[in-house]
Amino acid sequence: MKKLKIIFTACLIITGVVMMSAFIQKPDMWEAPKSADARKNPFKGNIAATLKGKALFEKQCVMCHGSKGKGNGSAAADLKPTPTDLSANMTQAHTDGALYWKIMNGNSPMPSWKEVHKANHNQCWQLINYIRTLGKQSPKMKGGKKGMQKMGGMKKM
């Protein structure tokens, strides 16, 4: 009987440790393959492309990511994991190629743009241009083209 109690107690302890480790573990980070970093944005610094990216964002992304890209859109509360804060330094530190890979491939609940939206490559790059403006933490996009021209280093289309 004593052996049975020891075995039972050991099983309970092991079960408890396994269950606790499941709650303590960090969720897997969504990483693009290193090869994605080599992709270059053909529209980098292009004002017109960035404005097109803003229109795409407002149509397709605001519901989850919110109007300022903070991950607090109207649908965000129901999503697990919650949408990424696109203005955060961690997101902004990704290369354009890594962002391209993530947007085009998706990762539930983030849909694959190539599958769901049937987005073409240009649209994805335009969207990335706009996502870059979210990290600047200023109202520069409010002024339309004038606001975009104030953003240093951007070229006209």
N, C-alpha and C positions, 0 to 999 in steps of 0.2 A: 504494500500500500504506500509506503514511504517513497519508493521508486516512482510510482505513478504520480504522486504529488510533485516530485522534482521535475519529471518530464512535462507535466502540465504547466508548471510554473515557468519552465524554460521556454515552452511554446508561446506562452503569453508574453513573455519578455521579448522574444524574437519578433512576434507579430507587432507588438507595440513599437519596436525600433524601426521595423520596415515601414509601418504606417506613418510614423513621425518623419522619417527621412523623405517620404513622398511629399509631405507638406513643406518641409524646409528647403528642398531643392529649388534652385532658381529655374525658371522656365528656359528652355533652350533658346539661345539667341539665334535670330534669323540672319544668317550670314550669306552673302553672295560668294560664289567661288572667286578665288584670287584672279582668275583669268578675266573676270568681268571688269576689273580695274583698268584693263588696257583699252577698253572701248572709249572713244572720244566723242564728245557732244559736238555735232556739226553746227549747232545753233548757239553755241556758247557766246554770251554777250550780245545776242541779237534781240533788239527791242521788240520787233514785231512778233517774233516767235514767242517771247516771254508773255506778251499780251494774249496770244492764242492759248498759251499754257494756262494763263489765269482763267480764261473762259472755260477751258476744259475742267480745271479744278473746281470752279463754281458749279459746273453741271454734274460732275461725276464724283467729287471727293468730299465736298463740304458736309454731306450728310454724316459721314463718319469722322473725318478729321477736323471739322469745324472751320469757320470762315478764316481764322488766322492760323490754321494748321496745327493747333494745340492738341488734337486728338479728342476733342470734346464736342463733337457734332451731335445732332439730335439722336442718332442711332448708336452712338458710342457706348452708352450705359448698358446696352444689351449684348455687347460683343465681348468675347473672351478669346484671346487676350484683347485688351482695349487697344484702339488705334494708336499708332505711333505719333508722338509730337514731332511734326515735321520741322518745327522751328528750333528744336533742341540742338545743342552743339554736337551730340552724339550722331544725330541724323545728318546734320550738315557736314560732318567730318567724312562721310562716305564719298567716294569718288562718284562722278556722274555715271560711270560705267556700272558701278555697284547698284546705284539707284535705278538705273535702266533695267538691270537684271531683275531686281525685286519687283518693280512695277509690272514688267511684262510677264513674269512667272507667277506672281502672287504667292500667298501663304495664308491659308484660312485663318481668320475670316476675310483677309484681303484677297479680292478676286484677281485672277490673272487678266491683265488688260488684253493680252493677245487672244484669250479665249472668250471672255465675257463681253468686252467692249469692242472687240475686233479692231483695236487701235493699231494704227500703222506706226512705223518707227519714228516718223517726224513728230507725231502727236506726243509720243513718250518723251522725246527730247525737249519739246516745247514745255511740257508739264514739269520736267526737271528744272528748266530755266526759272519757271515760276516758283517752284519749291525753294530754290536758292534765295529768292527774295524774302521768303518767310523767316529765314534765319537772321535777317538784317534788323529785325525788331524795330522797324520804323514805318511810318505811314507813306512811304515813297510810292507805293502802287496806287494810292488814292487819286493821284493827279493824272491818271491815264498815261498818254505818251509823254506829257511834260514831266510827270513824276518819274517815269522810266529814264528819261534823259538825264535826270539828276543823279542816277546811279552810275558812278564812275566805271569806266572800262567797258561799257556796253556799246555795241555797234548797232547802227541802223541797218535794217534789212535792205 
